[in-house]
Amino acid sequence: MAKQHLSRRHFVGTVATSALAFTVVPRHVLGGPGYQAPSDTLNVAAIGAGGMGASNMSRLTGENIVAICDVDWNRVDQSMRDRQGNIRESRVALKEAYEKAKRYDDFREMLDQQKDIDAVIVATPDHVHAAAANMAMKMGKHVYVQKPLTWSVYEARTLSKTAQETGVVTQMGNQGHSSDDARRINEWIQAGAIGPVRQVHVWTNRPIWPQGIPRPEATMEVPKKMNWDLWLGPAPRVPYHEAYCPFAWRGWIDYGTGALGDMGAHLVDHPYWALDLTYPTTIEATSSPFGMEQIGEGRNNRRPVSHPLASVVHYEFPAKGMLPPVYMTWYDGGLMPKRPHVLPEDVPLDRGGGVMFVGEKGILMHETYGGNPRLYPESLMEEYANTPQTYRRIEGGRGGHEMNWVNACKGTDEASSPLEYAARLTETMLLGVVALRTGPGVKIHYDADQMKVTNVAEANSYLHREYREGWSL
């Protein structure tokens, strides 16, 4: 908690001690059933209050939402309403909380001026995550950062270091990490249900937004109630165009991390956690063309501005202790792995996405939209039906991911996906983006200790970015 919050508790505790000799009255009697004392309520702020930020914050209306920050208040208002323009039933409490909170356009001003903030949810586009989260942590605020944690490898390392130095409570917004399914996958893999795993396939139908397209040549008027300069944040300044936002920013290199950044935090998370993977030693990628921008005369004077429409990325992970090396392949844009021979013919591969662990005894499959994880051959499901639960379940599962963080901030729980873990997962995902930008047919070799690609000097320029003035970490 922030120092102000702790001192308030200390004061209340001191007064209560002197009164204890006279009588003890249970808190629920004083405040009614379910009463939560003000000293047990977290003061939360949102950076990115619409879209996914509104979804996150709607789960925290039992806390004290003291401030909200956004650069597009049209988007915030839209997030409160259904397609007919009515206030969504599920957002009534959030709307009321937002109306009481102080509003800001610039998170830097919010964090500097409002001293009662204990914790911050960061739900901006990817390119602003690191700047917002790093500043908040350095000011002693607990942070919940939407996935992917950062836009670049360098940013992931920086946030991990800041979290360690400040000791604040952190969480990445990959809700599936708190699911019962994720824990069941870990238990099956670590119980040897499919034997040693040396190969993993991960796929998604994303992108479901435009990619592989050139930068728009036309310019457009910035919408009212939107601050375009603040939306750009650390990214290079370009004229506003509706092609960039909302949501479509994921496909543009300056702002998003493509399908791999979007869904890898959910899907790559499963093998990364279950197999206790470290950083990859080599990464190789191929793809459809990037969307290009002409920066001079001739074909060679072009640069990529939007991610490919489809890609395949190969990762090699080293052996770890008794665990064998792992070869993991990522597919997006509708590309999929080969159908395994042990999968029954009447069981389809979910085109929406999934994860397939390939072991010596069989496979474990978990589909993005297809329900519970399954073992094949099907005889393994019966054999391992009673595998002991060795991983603690999170209250509310994936739907309790935000409250898990809140409770960790209050000291009554442990964060499910803290930056200690999430930064390593994010760095691994983003190395796939680095390999894509390096080019097809090139296997890059990565020295994680040095945070350096050792065989292709050019690739190191994709680990970091130049920030606009006022936005560096």
C-alpha positions in Angstrom: 0.0 0.0 0.0 1.1 3.6 -0.4 2.6 5.2 2.7 -0.5 7.4 3.3 -2.7 4.3 3.3 -0.5 2.5 5.8 -0.3 5.4 8.1 -4.1 5.6 8.1 -4.3 2.0 9.2 -1.7 2.6 11.8 -3.7 5.4 13.3 -6.9 3.4 13.3 -5.0 0.5 14.9 -3.6 2.7 17.7 -7.0 4.1 18.6 -8.6 0.6 18.5 -6.0 -0.8 20.9 -6.9 1.7 23.6 -10.6 1.0 23.2 -10.1 -2.8 23.3 -10.3 -3.0 27.0 -13.9 -1.7 27.0 -15.6 -3.8 24.3 -15.0 -5.6 21.0 -17.7 -5.2 18.3 -17.4 -7.3 15.1 -16.9 -5.2 12.0 -19.9 -6.9 10.2 -22.2 -5.8 13.1 -21.1 -2.2 12.7 -21.3 -2.0 9.0 -23.8 -4.7 8.1 -23.3 -8.0 6.2 -20.5 -7.8 3.7 -19.3 -4.5 5.0 -15.8 -3.5 3.9 -14.0 -1.0 6.1 -12.5 2.0 4.4 -9.0 0.9 5.6 -9.5 -2.4 3.7 -10.4 -0.6 0.4 -7.8 -0.1 -2.2 -7.6 3.3 -3.9 -7.4 2.4 -7.6 -6.7 4.5 -10.7 -7.1 3.5 -14.4 -4.7 4.5 -17.2 -6.8 3.6 -20.2 -10.4 3.7 -18.8 -12.3 2.5 -21.9 -12.2 -0.8 -23.8 -10.3 -3.4 -21.9 -9.6 -1.0 -19.1 -13.4 -0.7 -18.5 -13.6 -4.5 -18.4 -10.8 -4.7 -15.8 -12.2 -1.8 -13.7 -15.8 -3.2 -13.8 -14.5 -6.0 -11.6 -13.1 -3.5 -9.0 -16.1 -1.4 -8.2 -16.0 -2.7 -4.7 -12.8 -0.8 -4.3 -12.3 3.0 -4.3 -11.9 4.2 -7.9 -10.3 7.6 -7.2 -9.0 8.6 -10.7 -9.3 7.7 -14.3 -7.1 8.7 -17.2 -7.8 8.4 -20.9 -6.9 10.2 -24.1 -10.2 9.4 -25.8 -13.3 10.1 -23.7 -15.6 9.1 -26.6 -14.1 5.6 -26.3 -14.7 5.6 -22.5 -18.4 6.6 -23.0 -18.8 4.0 -25.7 -17.5 1.3 -23.3 -20.4 2.0 -21.0 -23.1 1.5 -23.6 -24.6 -1.4 -25.7 -25.2 -1.3 -29.4 -28.5 0.5 -28.9 -26.8 3.2 -27.0 -28.2 2.2 -23.6 -26.1 1.9 -20.5 -25.0 -1.8 -20.1 -26.5 -3.4 -17.0 -23.0 -4.8 -16.2 -21.5 -1.3 -16.3 -23.9 0.7 -14.2 -21.7 0.4 -11.0 -18.7 1.3 -13.1 -20.3 4.4 -14.6 -21.3 5.6 -11.1 -17.7 5.0 -9.9 -16.3 6.8 -13.0 -18.5 9.8 -12.4 -17.1 10.2 -8.9 -13.4 9.8 -9.9 -11.2 12.6 -10.9 -10.4 12.7 -14.7 -7.1 13.2 -16.4 -5.8 13.1 -20.0 -2.2 12.7 -19.1 -1.2 9.8 -16.8 2.0 11.7 -15.9 0.0 14.5 -14.4 -2.3 12.1 -12.6 0.5 10.2 -10.9 2.3 13.4 -10.0 -0.7 15.3 -8.7 -3.0 12.7 -7.1 -1.3 11.4 -3.9 -4.1 9.1 -2.7 -3.6 6.4 -5.4 -2.5 3.0 -4.1 -2.7 1.0 -7.3 -3.0 1.5 -11.0 -4.4 -0.5 -13.9 -2.7 0.1 -17.2 -4.8 -0.8 -20.2 -3.5 1.5 -22.9 -2.3 0.3 -26.4 0.9 -1.8 -26.1 3.3 1.1 -26.9 2.4 3.1 -23.7 2.4 0.2 -21.2 6.0 0.5 -20.2 6.0 4.3 -19.7 2.9 4.2 -17.6 3.8 1.2 -15.5 7.4 2.1 -14.9 6.4 5.6 -13.6 3.7 4.2 -11.4 6.0 1.6 -9.8 8.8 4.1 -9.2 6.2 6.2 -7.3 5.3 3.1 -5.1 2.1 2.2 -6.8 1.0 -1.4 -7.4 0.4 -2.1 -11.0 -1.8 -4.4 -13.1 -0.6 -4.2 -16.8 -2.7 -5.5 -19.7 -1.0 -8.1 -22.0 1.3 -8.0 -23.6 3.3 -6.5 -20.8 5.4 -4.3 -23.1 6.1 -3.3 -26.7 9.8 -4.2 -26.7 12.2 -6.7 -25.1 14.1 -3.8 -23.5 10.9 -2.6 -21.9 10.1 -6.0 -20.4 13.6 -6.2 -18.8 13.2 -2.6 -17.5 9.8 -3.3 -15.9 11.0 -6.5 -14.3 13.9 -4.6 -12.8 11.8 -1.8 -11.5 9.3 -4.2 -10.0 12.1 -6.0 -8.2 13.6 -2.8 -6.9 10.4 -1.2 -5.7 8.8 -4.3 -4.2 5.3 -3.3 -5.4 2.6 -5.9 -6.2 2.4 -6.6 -10.0 0.2 -8.5 -12.3 -0.1 -8.9 -16.1 -3.6 -9.1 -17.5 -3.4 -12.6 -19.0 -6.5 -13.8 -17.2 -6.0 -17.4 -18.4 -3.1 -17.7 -16.1 -5.6 -17.7 -13.2 -7.8 -20.4 -14.8 -8.4 -23.9 -13.4 -7.6 -25.2 -16.9 -4.0 -23.7 -16.8 -3.4 -25.4 -13.5 -4.8 -28.7 -14.7 -2.5 -28.6 -17.7 0.5 -28.1 -15.4 -0.5 -31.0 -13.2 -1.0 -33.4 -16.1 2.3 -32.4 -17.8 4.3 -32.6 -14.5 2.6 -35.9 -13.6 4.0 -37.4 -16.8 0.5 -37.9 -18.4 2.0 -37.7 -22.0 5.6 -38.4 -21.1 8.6 -36.1 -21.8 7.6 -33.2 -24.1 10.0 -32.0 -26.8 7.6 -30.4 -29.2 4.8 -27.8 -28.8 2.5 -26.2 -31.4 0.6 -23.0 -30.7 -1.8 -21.3 -33.1 -4.4 -18.6 -33.4 -6.9 -17.2 -36.0 -5.7 -13.7 -35.1 -5.2 -11.1 -36.6 -8.8 -10.1 -36.8 -7.8 -6.5 -37.6 -6.0 -5.2 -40.7 -2.3 -6.1 -41.1 0.1 -6.2 -44.0 -1.2 -2.8 -45.2 0.7 0.4 -46.1 0.4 3.6 -44.0 -2.6 5.7 -45.0 -1.6 8.7 -47.1 -4.7 10.8 -46.2 -5.0 12.7 -43.0 -8.1 13.1 -40.9 -9.4 15.6 -38.3 -8.8 14.4 -34.8 -12.1 13.6 -33.1 -13.4 15.9 -30.4 -12.5 14.7 -26.8 -9.4 12.9 -28.1 -5.8 14.0 -27.5 -3.9 12.5 -30.4 -0.5 13.6 -29.2 -1.0 11.8 -25.9 -2.3 8.8 -27.7 0.9 8.5 -29.7 3.0 8.8 -26.5 6.5 7.5 -27.1 5.8 6.6 -30.7 6.9 8.8 -33.7 4.5 11.6 -34.5 2.2 11.0 -37.5 -1.1 12.6 -38.5 -4.2 11.1 -37.1 -6.2 8.6 -39.1 -9.0 6.3 -38.1 -7.0 3.3 -39.4 -4.9 3.4 -36.3 -7.5 3.2 -33.5 -9.4 2.0 -31.7 -8.4 -1.7 -31.7 -6.7 -1.7 -35.1 -3.5 -0.3 -33.5 -2.5 -3.9 -32.8 -1.5 -4.3 -36.4 0.7 -1.3 -36.6 4.4 -1.8 -35.7 4.7 1.6 -33.9 1.8 0.8 -31.5 1.1 -3.0 -31.3 2.8 -6.3 -31.4 0.6 -8.2 -33.9 -1.1 -11.5 -33.3 1.8 -12.9 -31.4 1.8 -10.1 -28.8 -2.0 -10.2 -28.6 -2.6 -14.0 -28.1 0.8 -15.3 -27.1 0.3 -14.0 -23.6 -2.6 -16.4 -23.3 -1.5 -19.4 -25.5 2.3 -19.4 -25.2 1.7 -19.0 -21.4 0.6 -22.6 -21.1 3.8 -24.3 -22.4 6.0 -21.6 -20.9 4.6 -22.3 -17.4 3.9 -26.0 -17.6 7.4 -26.9 -19.0 9.2 -24.3 -16.9 10.8 -22.8 -20.0 13.6 -20.3 -19.9 14.6 -17.8 -22.7 14.9 -19.4 -26.2 18.4 -19.8 -27.6 17.3 -19.5 -31.3 14.3 -18.0 -33.1 13.5 -18.3 -36.8 10.4 -16.8 -38.5 8.7 -16.6 -41.9 5.6 -14.6 -42.9 3.5 -13.0 -45.6 4.7 -9.5 -46.5 4.8 -6.6 -44.0 2.9 -3.5 -44.9 5.5 -1.0 -46.1 6.0 2.7 -46.2 7.9 4.5 -48.9 10.6 6.8 -47.3 12.5 7.7 -50.5 12.9 6.8 -54.1 13.4 3.2 -55.1 12.3 -0.1 -53.7 15.1 -0.2 -51.1 13.9 3.0 -49.5 10.9 1.4 -47.8 10.3 0.4 -44.2 7.8 -1.9 -42.5 4.9 -0.2 -40.8 2.3 -3.0 -40.2 2.8 -6.6 -39.2 2.3 -9.5 -41.6 -1.1 -11.0 -42.2 0.2 -14.5 -41.4 3.4 -15.9 -39.8 5.2 -18.9 -38.4 7.8 -18.6 -35.7 10.1 -21.4 -34.5 11.6 -21.3 -31.0 14.3 -23.6 -29.6 14.5 -23.8 -25.8 17.4 -25.5 -24.0 17.2 -28.5 -21.7 16.7 -27.6 -18.1 17.7 -30.0 -15.4 16.0 -33.3 -16.2 13.7 -31.7 -18.7 14.5 -32.1 -22.4 15.0 -29.3 -24.9 11.7 -28.0 -26.4 11.0 -27.0 -30.0 7.9 -24.7 -30.1 6.2 -23.4 -33.3 3.8 -20.5 -33.4 1.3 -20.1 -36.2 -1.1 -17.2 -36.9 -3.3 -15.7 -39.6 -5.2 -19.0 -40.1 -2.1 -21.2 -40.4 -2.2 -24.4 -38.3 -0.1 -27.3 -37.3 -0.4 -30.8 -38.9 -3.1 -32.9 -37.5 -1.6 -35.5 -35.1 -2.3 -39.2 -35.8 -3.5 -39.9 -32.2 -6.3 -37.3 -32.6 -9.7 -39.1 -33.3 -11.0 -38.3 -36.7 -14.3 -36.9 -35.3 -12.3 -34.3 -33.2 -11.6 -31.2 -35.2 -8.6 -28.9 -34.7 -10.1 -25.6 -33.5 -9.4 -23.0 -36.2 -9.8 -20.3 -33.5 -6.6 -21.3 -31.9 -5.0 -23.6 -29.3 -2.0 -25.3 -27.8 -0.8 -28.9 -28.5 1.9 -30.5 -26.3 3.5 -33.5 -28.1 4.8 -36.1 -25.6 6.3 -39.6 -26.0 3.0 -41.2 -24.8 0.5 -38.9 -26.5 -0.7 -35.3 -26.8 -2.4 -32.7 -24.6 -4.6 -30.2 -26.4 -6.2 -27.0 -25.1 -8.2 -25.0 -27.6 -8.8 -21.2 -27.3 -12.6 -21.5 -27.6 -13.1 -25.3 -27.4 -13.4 -25.9 -23.7 -11.4 -28.0 -21.3 -7.9 -29.4 -22.0 -7.9 -33.0 -23.2 -5.4 -35.9 -23.4 -5.1 -38.2 -26.4 -5.2 -41.2 -26.8 -8.4 -40.9 -24.9 -7.4 -43.8 -22.6 -5.1 -41.2 -20.9 -8.1 -39.2 -19.8 -9.3 -42.1 -17.7 -5.8 -43.0 -16.5 -5.1 -39.5 -15.2 -8.6 -38.4 -14.2 -7.6 -38.4 -10.5 -4.3 -36.5 -10.9 -3.7 -34.7 -7.6 -4.2 -30.9 -7.5 -0.7 -29.5 -6.8 -1.4 -26.0 -8.0 -3.6 -23.7 -5.9 -6.8 -22.6 -7.6 -7.5 -18.9 -7.8 -10.9 -17.8 -6.4 -13.1 -17.0 -9.4 -10.6 -18.6 -11.9 -9.8 -16.4 -14.9 -12.7 -14.1 -13.9 -11.0 -13.5 -10.5 -7.6 -12.4 -12.0 -8.1 -8.7 -11.1 -9.3 -9.4 -7.6 -6.4 -11.8 -7.1 -4.1 -8.8 -7.7 -6.2 -6.5 -5.4 -6.0 -9.1 -2.6 -2.3 -9.4 -3.2 -2.0 -5.6 -2.9 -3.7 -5.9 0.5 -1.4 -8.7 1.6 -4.0 -11.5 1.7 -3.0 -13.4 -1.5 -0.2 -13.8 -4.0 -0.4 -12.4 -7.5 -1.0 -15.1 -10.1 1.0 -13.6 -12.9 3.6 -11.2 -11.4 6.1 -9.4 -13.5 8.8 -11.7 -12.2 7.2 -14.3 -14.5 5.3 -12.2 -17.0 8.3 -10.2 -18.2 10.1 -13.4 -19.2 7.1 -14.7 -21.0 6.7 -11.3 -22.8 10.3 -11.2 -23.8 10.1 -14.6 -25.3 7.0 -13.7 -27.3 8.5 -10.5 -28.5 11.7 -12.3 -29.7 9.4 -13.8 -32.3 8.5 -10.3 -33.5 12.2 -9.5 -33.6 12.8 -12.6 -35.7 10.0 -11.6 -38.1 11.5 -8.2 -38.6 14.9 -9.6 -39.1 13.6 -11.5 -42.1 12.7 -15.0 -43.4 15.3 -17.7 -43.6 17.4 -16.2 -40.8 17.8 -18.0 -37.5 18.8 -15.5 -34.8 20.9 -16.7 -31.8 20.0 -15.1 -28.5 22.2 -14.5 -25.5 19.7 -13.8 -22.7 22.3 -12.9 -20.1 23.5 -10.1 -22.4 20.0 -9.4 -23.9 21.7 -9.6 -27.3 21.3 -11.3 -30.7 24.8 -12.6 -31.3 24.8 -13.5 -35.0 22.8 -10.7 -36.7 23.8 -7.2 -35.5 20.7 -5.6 -37.2 18.3 -7.7 -35.1 19.5 -5.9 -31.9 17.9 -2.7 -33.2 14.5 -4.3 -32.8 15.0 -5.0 -29.1 14.5 -1.3 -28.3 13.1 1.9 -29.7 13.8 5.6 -29.7 11.3 7.4 -27.5 9.9 10.8 -28.2 11.1 13.5 -25.8 9.3 13.2 -22.5 8.4 9.5 -22.8 11.6 7.6 -22.0 11.7 5.1 -19.2 
